[in-house]
Amino acid sequence: MMSLLNGELLDEEIELTLGELCRACRLPADEVIEMVEQGLIDPRGREPARWRFTGMSLRRVRCAQRLQRDLGMNMPGAALAIDLLDELKRLRMRLRRLESE
């Protein structure tokens, strides 16, 4: 039996406008704006028309969508969970570096 994996490589250097991020995540702009207000993502630029989002923002939004859909988390809970997951990843990387020295 053969399995097919679907995936998307994200370049952390890409920049997406608010509209592009909305299309990529299939979300209305007001939900993305709420994510910015909750601190889940941090765009470059002062106002929504000038906002630019990175590949990391896209990854965080998609992760929040999964947490909301699969676990029923609200937006503040999803933002906190993602921050904790990112911190755990940084700590594991740091531990690996220390162990290899």
N, C-alpha and C positions, 0 to 999 in steps of 0.2 A: 504494500500500500504506500502510495506516495503522498507526501504532505506539501502543500504550497504555502509559502510564507510571503505575506505582503508587508512591505515596509517602505520607509522613506528616510533617506539620509538627510540630515539637517546640517547646513553650514551655519555655524554660530556667527559668521560674519554677514549673513544676509540681513537686509533691512526690509521690513514690511510696513506698509501704511496701515492705518486703521481698517480701511476697506479690504485690503489684502488679507489681513489677519482674520477679519470677520468671515471672508469667503473660505479661507483655509480651514477654519474651525466650524463653519456653518453656524455662526452665532450672530445675533443682531448687535449693532454697535452699543446699545445701552448695556448689554451684558458684559461686553469687553470693558466699557467704562467703569462698571461696577468692580471688575477685577482689578483695574488700576486703582480705584478708590480703596479697595481692601488690601492693597499692597502685594497682590499676587504677581503682578507684572509691573515693570517700571519703564515706560516709554521714554525715548529721547524726544525733546520738544516740549513747548509750553502749553499748547492747546491741541485738542483732538485733530484738527485739520493738519497739523504739522507733526503729529506723533510718528515715530519710527520705532518698530519693534524688532528684536533680534530673534534668531533661531531659538534661543533659550526661552524667550517669551512664548513662542509657539509651543514648545515642549511643555512648559508649565501650564498653559491653557488646556492643552489636550489631557494632561494628567488630571487637572481639576475636573474636567468633564467626566473622565472615567470614575473619579472618586465620588462625584455627585450621582452619576448614573448607577454605579455598581454598589456603592455603600450608603447612598442616601445622605451624603454630607452636605451641609450648607456651605456657602462660599467662604465665610470666615474659617470654618473647620478645614476646608480643603486647602486654603492658603497656609494655615498653620502646619498641616500635615506635609505639604510640599516643602515648606521651609525646613522642617525637621528631616525629611528625606534627603534634601540637599546637604544639610549639615552632616548627616550620617555618611554620605558619600565623600565629603571633604575629609572627614576624620579617618575613614578607611583608607583613602589615598595617602594621607599623612602617615598613618601607621605602616602601610606598605613601604613607603620611602624610608622610614626609620628602621624597619626590620631589614632592609636591604643594605643598610650602611654598615 
